[in-house]
């Protein structure tokens, strides 16, 4: 009898198929601006980066890809951001097909939800609200770009950047003005900055949080513990990161700017580092302190069940609470008048360790394969595994072997490093006989 794929294997295989399809499409001569076939590695790298909503590129999105190529990239970003399972289930619901228990189980795994109940109702909300937010963002950006670009280009740029921002994709078309420039020319533009930041944050807090806020409105006490942790941690990281960026760059990149530009640039740097990939400051010009801060924010990422990557905000909170409880010699971990389960603690520890080990091994490999400084390599690796897309400019100069390492990191970062590891393992079985317990010394 043929063995069925597990949930994690199905998700991993699905993303692999989408990336492969995107690669073949991007290799078509019609997808390149010069009408020539794009090499396999560049096409694969771009397809993986778009599907895994990262934003790292080996070729400038505007300079290299034709309109058709840009459409393919945008489609991959949208599918990768929402998740192919979510989109597939939505169309099945739209066509009034029956959604069985297996399909509901897949949706639960894809959205990282705690409960299997209400999955169909949640999917019915996710897709329309996604298009609503992206549509509003596209309209605002269209009106802002209109004076500079004209109707046709402003409309396409509004749509592209809105979808890319909401899905935390990080791809941009500003190469028409300067290659690999991202949003640097809009560093002090209130409309562009605020719109892009709001889209990033809304896409990054997670679909479960949306649903909870939709149910209970401003009644914070009724929110799920998950929602409370996500919102509190997100706000702390955004504003705390912005203050630190301001302090670290006040004598550097922010020097000479007006107050508006300094505030917007600091906020944007903090928001985008947590998995969006756009930049309004020259990332290569960051001070060492700003680079380290960005690496930490990239490693944390967004929140579970969202378009964002990283170890997630909830994992960070659980690990901090675990450290505090251990130092105070407490057996239980409590937050917002609730106690966290042992399973939650084990999962958070595993996610953190797997991501950190994968990043360390990759840093070692890239350092051996490339002549770049350690901080540049650290930045690149954590950007890839956190599906962020920020770079100090070394991506296009990486060796072929290094590019494939980055591809693997982006893939693992999107489906989840722990999920990727689980996809190769058999379903666990409880031991009939337990071995003797013995304590060891830690610390």
Secondary structure, DSSP 4 states (H G I P E B T S, - for coil): -PPPP-HHHHHHHHHHHHHHHHHHHHTSGGGBTTSSPPPHHHHHHHHHHHHTT----SS-HHHHB-HHHHHHHHHHHHHHHH-HHHHHHHHHHHTT----HHHHHHHHHHHT-S-STTHHHHHHHHHHHHHHHHHHHHHHHHHHHHHHH-HHHHHHHHHHHHHHHHTT-----GGGTSTT-TTGGGTT-HHHHHHHHHHHHHHHH-HHHHHHHHHHTT-GGGS-HHHHHHHHHHHHHHHHHHHHHHHHHTTTTTTT--HHHHHHHHHHHHHHTTTT---SS-GGG--HHHHHHHHHHHHH-S-TTSS--SS-HHHHHHHHHHHHHHHTT-S--EETTEE--HHHHHHHHHHHHHHHHHHHHHHHHHHHH----HHHHHHHHHHHHTT----SS-GGGS-HHHHHHHHHHHHHHHH-HHHHHHTTSPPP---SSPPPP------
